[in-house]
Amino acid sequence: MPTIAEDSGIHVEALGGELGIHTRRWGAGPEASDGEWIQYFLERMRKERNKRARFHCVVALVSSNREIAFEGECRGAITDSLEADYLPGLPISACFKPDGYDRVFSALMTEEKNRVSHRGRALHKLREFLVSRAA
């Protein structure tokens, strides 16, 4: 049976490879609440000058005869504080401002977020692939 799986994370230039797929388990620990995690993250970022970051997502399509990966990326910057309420399970959404936008992820309208987000871009590539195979 064909299967689709997805994983994503954030890469913050100032933190090197500390986050990535380990984003949620990083810093305050895997059992930390959203509030504890984001408090730790913002405190850690306070001393950093380079606030550039990028979300990265990989969506995998696996079937009996193929394995294909579709990648999406969204570049932006970490804000100094929370600029909106965050989405449950995604506290960093309230302090990541995508390039070209004046609002953080969690303040964007759903349509805007789907257009610019790393997941939206990866899933768009998957959809295009599936549509091209159905034609």
N, C-alpha and C positions, 0 to 999 in steps of 0.2 A: 504494500500500500504506500503510495507517495506520502512523504512526510515533510512538513515545513517546520523549521526551528529558527529562533532568533536570539541574539545576544547583543548587548551594547554596553558601552562604557564611555567615560570621558577621559581625555588626555589633557592635562594642564601642563603647559610648557614649563612653568617654574617648578613643578613637582616631578619632572622627568617621567619615568615609567611607573611611578607609585600607584596610579589609579588603574585605568584601563578596565579589564574585565574584573578586577578586584575592587571596583569603586565602592560597592556597598559594604564590603568587608574591611575596607581601609579605615585607618584613623581611630575613630571611637570604638570600633569593633563591630562584629557581625550582629550582636544583640542590641546595639544602640538603637534608640528610637530615632525617628526622623529629626526631631528637635536636637537631640544630642549629637547626631551625625553632622548636621549642618552647622551647629555651633562650633564643633571641633574644626570643621573644614574652613569656615570663615576666619576663625582665630589663626589657623595655620597660614591662610592666604594673606592676612593682614600685613605680614612682614615682607611679602613678595612684591616686587615692582612689575614683573611681567605677568599680566593677567590673561594672556591669550590662552584659549582652550578650544578643543574640538570634540564634539560627540561623534562617535563612530559606531556603526551598526553593521552586522553581517546577518543576512537571512540566508539560510541554507535550504535547498530543495533536494531531497534525496529520494530516489526511486530504485527499483531493482536494476536499472541499467545506467543510472547517471547520478552524479553529485555535482550540484552547481551552487556557487555562492554569489550573492548579490550584495554589494556594499553601498552604504550611504554615509555621508559625512555632513556635519554642520559646524562651521567655524564661528567663533565669537569670542567673548571676553567674560570673565568673572567680575561681577560687580562687588563693591566693598561691603554691601549689606543686602539683606533680602529686600526686593523691590515689589513683591506681591506675595499673596498666600501661595504656598507650594502645594503641589499635587501629592496626595498620600503615596508614600513610597518613593517619591521623586523630589526630595527637598532641594536638590541643586537646580531644579527648574525655576526657582524663584531668584536665583542670582547668576544665571547664565543668559547673557544678551547676545542673540545671534547677530552676525554682521548684517548691516543694512536695516536693522530694526531699532527702535528707540524704547522697546519694552523687553522684559525678560520672557523666557519661554512660557511660564505659567500665566502670564498676562496676555498672551496672544490668543486670538480667536482660533477655534479648532481648525478652520480652513487654512489660516495662515500657518499654524503649527504643522499641519500635515504637509504643506508645500515646502517648508524650509527644514523640517526636522530630519535627522539622520535616519530614523525609522521610516518616515514617509518617503524619503528618497530611495532607500533600499527596497521597500515594498512596491514602489512605483516600477522599479526595474524588474522585479519578480512578475508583477502584473503584465508589463509589456511582453516579457518572455512568454508567459502563459497565453496571452492573447495571440501572439504571433504563431504559436503552435496550434491554436484552435482554428486559425483561418485556413 
